[in-house]
Amino acid sequence: MNGPGAKGGTTVRDALRGWGGVTAMAVVCALVALVALCLPLTTATTATQNTTATTRTVAEEDCEAPEKQTLSPSSADGDTIRAIRNREGGKRKLIVGVDQNSYRWGYRNPNSGKSAELEGFDIDLVHRIAEDILGDPDAVQFKAIPTDQRIPAIQDGRVDMVVRTMTINCARIADVAFSAPYFKTGQQVLAPKFSPVKGYDDTLADRRVCTAAGSTAYAKLAADQKAGELPDSTDISTTVPNQLDCLVRLQLGEVDAVVTDGALAASQAAQDPTVQLKGDAFTAEYYGVAMKKDADDLVRRVNQILVDYRKDTANGWQTSYNQWLSATLGKDAKKSEPPAPQYLRTS
């Protein structure tokens, strides 16, 4: 499942380093987005659906392990999968919300040709899901969506699923259904190498911190500040539609630090040698594939695909990790591999 641009040699992507490198990549992404099928970037208010599958309804206040609130695997077809296969007008494709500017996760490689194809760890997983459900790994319609549009896009039926470094948490499982986890990460601080910021601690006092709107990072900072665990003087008011925008703000000197998933931050540090991760991860989080609450057959199918994907030693999870993430997260994938999945008991 190797994507384009995986071979050795110097490429345009390899040259995109330094303060100007990430900005250049952002410009490339903006240009190719003109021909991509993207969703509107306006912020929408997420409304909680009243009708949910009773086997998966979990009150947020009672939620202790959101990564375990998913259905058991199954290869059976259901109404959701049949609807995907029977789309009118020859549009027999899986419609998936993804990122297009997260380096090594979901981004447009300017070296892959005129179409600047999407590639990365998340994109490999999308191709695997499409291959299993539709028999063709390329039977995908990608829709680039910002962080705060992920849940509305699912609820409105604009996408079948979202595969976009989306953390499973208790608030979100009230609005969408998640697969079992496919990646483990945690929130970390990203700042210039010579910054006095040392990590998620008191060195953030009187500092401006950027997060993506609708992200778990912002929710964590807001909760910790309210609880007195983050200095009151830390300015967390800067939020942006896409996480990469925070790095640009950091480069422009508009903020002093960024808080985001460590897996994403490591990729950004690989692009820009003037920044680095500060301190250890201060949360434990899991990425999952997000789908509609009532799409039980699709959730079960994706969970079965994930089981097979992790077992596939030739072209599965580990292969994708080696290609896209080992350079930034290390060759040992154990710290990033989620534990054996646990599922809800259903009658």
N, C-alpha and C positions, 0 to 999 in steps of 0.2 A: 504494500500500500504506500510505496514511496511516492511522494509528490514531486512535481516539477522543481527543478533547481536543486536537487539533492546531491548532485554529483560534485566532485571536487573542483578546484580552480577558483580563481577570483571572479566574483560576480558583482553586479550592481548592488545587490543586497549586502555583500560583504563590505562594500565601500560606505554603506550608510551608517557611519559611526560619528561620535562627537556631538557637540551641541547642535550643529546644523544637520546632522544625519537624521535624527528622529524627526525634525521638522520637515526635512525633505521627504521622508517616508510618508508623513501625514499629508503632504501636498499631493504625492502620488496617489494615495488612497482617495483623496478628495476628487481628483480628476477622474479616476476610473469609476468612482461612484456615480458619475453623471450617466454612465451607460448601464449601471447595475440596477437591479430591481430593489430599491431601498424603501423602507418605510419612512413616513414623516418623522422628523426629529423633534416634534413638539411633545412636551410632557403631557401625559394623560393621567387622570386620576384613576387609580385602580379600584374597581368596585368588587366587593366580595360576592361570589355567586352563592345564592341561597340553596340551589339544588346540588347536592354532592352525593357521591357514592358512600353509603353508610359504613361500609367496611373500612373506609379510609378517612372518615371524619375524625379529626383530632383537635380538641380545643387547644388554643395556643398556650393557655396557662397550664395545661396538663401535659404539654409536649416536653419530653426530656431528651429524646434521641430522634430528631427529625430524619436522620439518614436511614432509619429503620422503618419509616412509615411508607412502605411501598408494597406492591403486590408481588406474589410469587411468580417465577418465570413460566412462560407457556409459549409454544409455537403455533397455537391455534389462531385461526383468522376470526375476526369479529366485525361488527358493523363499521368501526372506524377504519380498519385496514381495508375492508372491501370498498369503502368510499374513496380512499386514496387510489386504489387500483382502477376504479371505474370513473375517474374524472372525465368530464366531457371535453370535446375539442382536441383530443389527442394529448392533453396535458397530464399524462400518466407519470407524474413526478412527485417526489416527497418535497414538501415546502418547509424549509428549515430556517429559523432565525439564527444568525451567526454574527460574529464580529468580523471586521475586515481590516483592523489596524492593530491587532495584538500580536506582536512579533512572536513567531513560532507556535502560536495557538490558532489564530484565524486571521490571516492577513493576505493582502494582495502582493504577490511577488512581481516586481516590475521587470524581472528577468525572464518571466515565463512566456513572453510573447505579447501581442497586441491586446489580448483579452485580460492580461494580468490576473491569472487564475488564483483563486483562493487556495491556500494551503496551510498546514499546521496540524497540531495534535487533535484539536477539536474537529477539524475538517476531515481527517482520516476516519474518525468515528462516524461522522455523517455518511461518508461513502460506504462504510461497512453496513450501516443500518439500511441504506437504500438498496444495497446489493441483496440483503436478506429478504426485504419486503417486496422489492420490485424486480429482483434478478439482474439489476444493472447498477453498478456503483456510481455511475454518472447520471442516473435518473433523479437529479436533485435540482430544485429551484432555490437558490440561496437568496435570502433577504437580509441585508445588513441592517441591524437595529441597534440603537443606543441602549445603554444599561437600563435606563428607567422605562423603556418601552417593551421589555421582555415579557412581563406578565400581561399587559394589555394586548399585545400581539397574539398571545395564545388564547386569551379569553374572547377576543373578537373574531377568532377563526382566520386570521391573516396568515398564520403559520400552523403546521401540524405539530411542531415541536421547536424548542430552543436548545441549541447546543452551543453555549457561549460562556464558558467558565462561570457557570451560575451556581452559586452556593445554595445547598439545601438548608433551609432554616424553618423555624416554627411559624414565623409570620407568613412565609410564602406557601407553605403547604395548606394554608387556609384558602388559597386562591388557585393554585395549580397542583397537578400531580407530578411527582418526581419518580424517576427511575432509581435503582440502587446506585450508590456512589461509583463514579469511575475515576476519581482522583482525590487525593488528600493534600490539603495546603493549610495556610494560616495567614492571618493579617500580619504585615510587617511595615516598617517605616523605610522609606527611600528618601535620601537626602544627598546633597553634594558631599564628596569625600572629606573636604576640609571644614564641613559644617560642625558647629558645637553640638548639634543634635546627636545623641548617642543611642537612641532607641525610643521605645514607647514608655517614657518616664518623664521626670520633672524637667528634662532638658527641652521639652516641647513648650514650656512656659514662655509666653510672649512670642510664640511662633505662629505663623500662618500655615495651616495644613489643608491640603486639597484632597478631596475624595470625589468619586463618581456619584451623581445623584441616583438614589434608589439602591445604592450598594450596601452590603453588610458592613463595609468599613465605616461609612457615615453613621449607620445605626449604632455601631459599637462606640464610636467617639462620643456621640450625643448621649448615650446611656451612661458612659463612664464619667462624662463631665457632670451630668446631673447627680451622679452618685458620689462625686468628689474624688474619683479615682484618676481624673485627668485635670490638670490645672485649669482654673477658671479663666486664666489669661490666654489660654490656647485658642486661637481664632480658627474655628472649623466651618466658617460661613462660605468658603469657596467650594462650590460643587460644580461639576461639569457633566455634559451628556455622556461622554466616553472617557474611559480611564486614561487613555493616552494623552488626552488634553491636559491632564494634571502634570504630566512630564513636561509638556510645552510651557505651562505656567511656571514650573520650577526653573526651566531654562531661561525664561524671561525675567526671573527674579521677582515674580508676582506672589509667590509662596515660598516658604522655607523648607517644606517637607511634603511628602505624599504618603498616604496610607492606602494600601491595597493588598491583594493577595500576594504572598511571597513568590508564588510561581510566576505571576505576571511581572512583578517587580524585578525578578532575576533576569527575565528576558529584556526588560528595559535597560537594566544596568549593562547587559551585554552589548546593547546598541550604543550606549553613551558611557564611555570610560571615566567621565568626571563625576558620576554618581555611584552610590553603592547602598546596599541594604544595611540598615543600622539596627543592631540588636537582634534578638531572636523573635520568632513568630510568637504572638501573644494570644492567639486563638487556635483552635483546631477545627477546620472546616472541610466540607466535602462537596465536590462538584457533582451535579446530576443532570440528566436530560429532563427538561420540563415539558409537560403536555397538559391537555385539558383534564379537568377533574373527572369527567365521565368517560374518558377514553381508556377504560380498563384493559381492553384487548391490546391496545397499542403499548400501554405501560408494561403489561406482561411480556409482550413480544420483545420490547427493547431490553427488558431485564434478561430474557433468554439470550439475546444477542450479546449482551455484556458478559454473561457467563462464558459463552463460546469465544468471545474476543480475548478474554483474559487467558483462556486455555491455549489459544493458538500461538505456538512458539515460532511459527514460520512467518506469519504476517499479521500479528495481533497487537495487543496493548504494548508489550515490551518492545516490539519492533518500532512502533510509532514513537515511543518514549526515546529510544536510542537515536532516532533520526532527528527529532525536533527539540528534545528537552535535556538530554544528557550533557550537552555543552554548557548549559547554564545552571542546571540543578544537580549535576554530578552523575557519574556512571551508575552508582547504586540507586536503583529506583525504589527500594523498599520503603523509604520514608514518604514517598509520593503515592505508593500503591495503597488503595483503600483496603480495609480488612474484609474478610469473607462476609458477603452480604447477609443481612437478616431481613425477613419479610413479615408482614402482618399476617396474623392467623385469620383465615376467612372460612366461613361456614358454607 
